[in-house]
Amino acid sequence: MLRPNEQKNIDILRYIKMHNQVYAPNSSLPALPEHLRKLERIWVDKSVLHTAMTQRVLAGVGHLPVEIVDQEQRPKDYDHELGILYLKHYKGRFLRSCPGTSHYHCCGYRIVHIGENCPLSCSYCILQAYFQDRVLKVWANQEDLFGELERAFGEHPQRRLRLGTGEFTDSLTLEPLTGYSRDLVAFLSDYPQVCLELKSKVVNLSWMDQARRPDRVLPAWSMNAPHIQAGEERGSATLEERLQAARYCARSGFRVCLHFDPVIPCNDWEQGYARTVEMIADYLRPEQVAYISLGSLRFMPELKSRIMTNHPSSNYIYAEFITGLDGKQRLLRPLRVRQLRHVAHMLRRAGFEGLYLCMESDEVWQDVLECTPRKLGGLARYLMARVFGAEFSAVTE
Ligand code: SF4
């Protein structure tokens, strides 16, 4: 029988192995994980050439050609696919409300905008249609981002906020090069009124030692049926790897979040999602999970042709969809409800709570979870309470 410390050491060794997958074309450079080995070149806006972020990234990919870009001129090859990493001077707002959708219940979290696009290649990825191009962009003027956050938190020091970076990119896929989440976790340690969710489909725990308050960071992983992960989420970590990481976080004092989004209308979906819930129950205890979202496949109409072109074997796109009140394509309600109810039922039977639906109506909430956001006191408030617990007495939104 291993003592707790011995078990912890074995876990740490396993994670060192998982993070430092061996790839070093030039042995003096740090190893890159598989999903970053397709990078071909780096673009840098002249104005961010000397920032700490740029210097850090260039130190990690010194073997790739680097082009200095005049940010007012669109670089040639801009439509080139995912092999370009663009370190950009971002001039927009870094802190935003989640775009959500009209007519349906939104969870009310705030986005910290750190960049755009993602080096993974999930067939259903909304970003294929959301942005004009697929160039990987990282906002390298981090000081502006931290300045904006400082001002926002300073204006309302009592206001509790749930923040996340996983809306316009994956929170952690670029972490081995950028260390963005690690910087953000360190910065936010001075703001206990804020909780940061790091949502990902890869395993990277390098931000962990910066978290002075584990209760203010929520590592989050997307969940799907095992055959969807294997076939439709190219480049991602397996479910086992994600859940091992989640368990490691939970054992280190963090609570984790899980996102079944999108639930896909695929063959054998009942068995597939049931298997995933079994795996979750093998790795995590219910009290280690802050919340679990469930969302049915939904997309802007233009995404369908992108999926057909980019991922021709993704047959789920030929299921029957209708146009929802927000203009997005959604599965016919009876199948949507059946799928979501099945996953919710399995999770509840295994003892998991904190379930909520992403972008659904009261009627679907009632059919799936037998309650409505109103009965929970409002979805945003409910999730705040799940995150901040008894400390969350007065929301000053
Ligand atoms: S991990 Fe998320 S952001 Fe990245 S390709 Fe998949 S769905 Fe898109």
Residues whose N, C-alpha, C, O or C-beta is under 5 A from the ligand:
A	BS01	SF4	C118 L120 S121 C122 C125 T169 D170 K201
